[in-house]
Amino acid sequence: MKLEQLRQIVTIEKCKSISKAAKELYMGQPALSSSLSSLEKKVGVQIFQRTPQGVLPTEDGKKILETAHRILNECSIILDYSKQHNPEELTGTIKVSLAPGYSYLFFDILTRYKEKFPKVDFEISILPLAKTKEMLRRGEYSVAIDFVSDKIIEEEKFHSIRLKAHTTKLFAGPMHRFYERDVVDVTEVREEKFVAFSKSYWKENNKNLQIKTTPIFVEDNASIRQIIRKSDMIAIMPDVYDKLDVEEYKGRPRMIPITGIRNPAFYGNLVYPGNRQLTLLEQNTIEFLKKLMLELE
């Protein structure tokens, strides 16, 4: 068995396709299929199976892939040993997902990361929570900065670092009756019309609020702001959301404190995979982002 064969099966797992994996590995599909068959023969089990969802690992294959990830990560640490205390020499690709509520930090994170790790191919995207979970689960992203509940972290077997606590507030525009209010009690909002990011986001937040109406779901900041400004709909947001709109103008939506909520805290989390060993680059990235978020928030 060769180390290259482990890289091949990890790539097949990621691509869910032998042909796509072959392209990513710069090799022919027949050669990759032959290498996979050879490895399966040596270990004595079938590693992948064809399904309507693509080429997916068997139960035996999942266990083999866990070991393959661990071996490849350990090899990466050995090869990068001299770079452990010199982040400027680290190379590779890192993809980070950023919650829409943190989008005001996009350029700060991008700029500061490139200063710290100039040789790393760094990609940062603003994604809704549902997409973030999928990308982390599939291994396409290494880290997420998001408002992820403890329940989701446990269910998805993620690891996390808790960030700053934010306060849950009401987000209202000039057409709503609460717009000029300094404070609103939670009992006053339960029959109102709401807009929210996603079903999972709403379900988690509504535990404390007990809203009786069904919101409409919109997955981008601009649309939510537009709806809030031009209608009598409102939203429940962490106070950090107010930082997304830096301009002062007539009719600017307001963040209004809500009383009567049992647990008004809204925590951000630095989230990363918990089902495999992290690469040296991922470890350095997480440590850097933890310190940076404490500084920027």
Buried (B, 14 or more C-beta within 10 A) or exposed (E): EEEEBBBBBBBBBBBBBBEBBBBBBEBEBEEBBEBBEEBBEEEEBBBBEEEEEEBBBBEBBEEBBBEBBEBBBEBBBEEBEEBEEEBEEBEBEBBBBBBBBBBBBEEEBBEBBEEBBEEBEBEBBBBBBBBBBEBBBEBEBBBBBBBBBEEBBEEBEBBBBEBEEBBBBBBBBBEBEBBEBEEBEBEBBEEBBBBBBBEBBBEBBBEBBEBEEEBEBBBEBEEBBBBBBEEBBBBBBBBBBBBBEEEEEEEEBBBBBBEEBEEBEBBBBBBBBBEBBBBBBBBBBBEBBBEBBEEBB
